[in-house]
């Protein structure tokens, strides 16, 4: 039976990504849904983006947009956003591309990487789940919500969505290292770039696999919902 595997905020932690996928063993029938924030803070943003580009033909893959991708894209033409992005982890991203502070930094990055980033959607919906980086407004149809809400609204403000579907999100680091299960939503940003874990969650069963930058692996099941 095919699975839907959601992967939380990678933030340039390429080794964690390779390890968690090795643990989850996705097959050609499985769907991989990445929740955004592939770049910034970690040291391997270029490797993460290149892997996503290379493997799109191998897996049924959906790569959503996170707020760090938004900042990176807007930084190309907005000097204020560039300074903000650089302080929020963009400096490490530029270093991964071998680029230092310069006016044409974005032109020195591969065009296929920009094409990938610009092509990322802001949500993915199935019959039972809504996958998104941030947290949707509860009383607004998902298709009518703004990008700003879906990539920036923190998941600790989440409420049940009018659709009745379960929200799977990232964006709000869980310093416990464990997914936060609200019943109507699950946050799987488990602070990979802060020395925590990168989480891959099987949406249908609540089973998850985790890996860190040291290559350690662990797995478990979602705890019962708690406020």
N, C-alpha and C positions, 0 to 999 in steps of 0.2 A: 504494500500500500504506500502511495506517495505521501510525503511529509511536507509541511511548510516549516522551514527553519529560519527563524529570525535572528539576526546577528546585531548586537548592540554597537555602541560607539567605539570604533577602532582607534582613532586618533594617532595614526602613524605607528601602531604597534604591530608591525608585520609578522614578527615571530609568534605573537599571541594568536594572530589570525590563522597562520598555518597550523598551529598546534590544535586550536579548537576545531578546525575543519577535519583534521586528521582524527580527532576523537569522535566527531559526529558522523563521519563517513557519509557525506551526501552522495546520492546516486543521481542518475540521469532523470529519474522520475520525480525527484524531490524539487521543491521550489525554494530558492534562497532569497530572503528579503533582508537587505542591509538597510539599517535605519538611519544612515547618514553620519556625518562627522568622521570621515575617513582621514582627514588631514589635521595638522596642528598639534603642538605640544610634544608629541612623540617624534622620534628621529627618522622614521621610515615612511613618510607620507608618499613620496614618489613610488616606492616599491608597492605600497598598498594600492594606489591608483592604477599602476601598470598591471598588477595582478587582476584587478577587477576588469580592466579592458581586455586582457588576454583570455580570460576564462568565461566571458559572456556567451561564447558559443558552446561551451561544455556543459553549462548548467542552465536551468530555467531561473534566471537571476533578475531581481528588481533592486535597483540601487536608488534609494531615496535621498533627498537633499536635506542636509542638516544646517544649522546656523553657521557653522564654520565654513561650509562651502559657500553660503550666501556672502559672508564677509570676504572670502577670498575672491569671489567673482566681482563684487562691488569695488574691491580695492584697486582694480585695474584702472578705474576712471575717477575715483573719489579719494583724494589725498587724506582727508580726515579718517575715512574708513580704513585706508591702508595703515595708518599709524595705530588705529585701534586693533586691527587684525594682527599686526606684527606683535603687539603686546600680549594678545590672547593666543599665542602659539604660532602665528604666521612666520615668525623669524625662523623657527625650527623647520617649518615646511620649505621655506626658501633655501635653507642650507641643504636639505635633502635633494634639491634640484641643482645644487652647486651654484646657487645664485645668492649674492649678498645685496645689500641695500644699493639700488640703482634705479634710475627712472624707468628703464625699460625692462625691469625684472620679469614682467609677465610675458614679454616677447621671447625671452630665453627659455621658456618652458614649452614642452611639446604641444603642438596644436591639437593632437588627438586627446590630450589630457583636458584641455579646455572644452573640446567638443563633448567629452564624457561629462564633465561637471555641468555644462549648460543643458545637457539632456536629462538630468536627474529630475524625476517627478517629486511632488511634495507629499503624496500619500499613496497607499495601495490598499485596495478593499477586496475582500472575499465575502462569501455568504455569511460568514460568522465573525470575521475580524476586520479591524481597521488598523493598518500599520502606518506609523507616522513618527517623525523625529520628536516633535514636542507634544502638545496636548490640545485636542480640538475643543472648540466651544461646544458645550453640551446640547444646546438647543438649535444649532445651525446644521443644515445638511452638510455632509463632508465636502461635497463638490462645490459648495458655495463659500467655503472658508478661505480666508486670505493666507498667502504664504507666510506672512509675518506671524500669524497665530500658530500655524502648524509647525513652524521651525523654531520659534522662540518661546512659546508659552510653556512654562515649567510643568512637569508632570506631577509635582506635589500639589498642584491646584486642580487636578483632574476630577471630573464628575462623570457619572454615567452618561453615555451619549444617547440621544433620542432614537437612534437606530436599534438600540439594544445589543449592538455588536461589542465584542471585547476589543479594547484598545491595547495595542502593543507598541510601546514607545521607548525612547532613549532620553538623551539630553540632560537628565537630572541625576548626577552621580550618586550611586548608593554606596556609601563608604563602608557599609557592612560587608560588601562583596557579594551579596545575595540579591537576586531579583526581588522587587517589591510588588507583591500581589495584592491588588485591591478588589479582586473579584471581577469587577467590570473593566479593569485595566491592569496591565503589568508593565513596570519599568525595568528594562534590562540593561541600562547603563550601569555597569558594576565597577566603574572607576579603573578601567584597564590602564590608562596612562598615568594614574596616580599610584602605581604599584599594586593595583588590585587585579581584577580578573576581567577577561573578555568573555561574554556570555553568548551562547547559541541556544535558543529556546525552540523546542518543538511545540508549535502553537496548539496543536490538537490535543496533546497529552499533558503538557506542563512539565515534561522532562527537559532538563538542560545539561549542557556541557560547558565547562569553563577552562580557560587556559591563561597563563600569565607569560611575561617576557622571559622567564627562566625556563619555559617549556613544561612547567608543572600542569597537570591535568586533574580535574575533579568533576564529578557530576552529581545530580540530585534531582529532586522534584519540587515544584512550587509548594511553598508552605500555604496553609489555609489563609484566606484573605484576612487582613487586619487593617485598621484605620491608620 
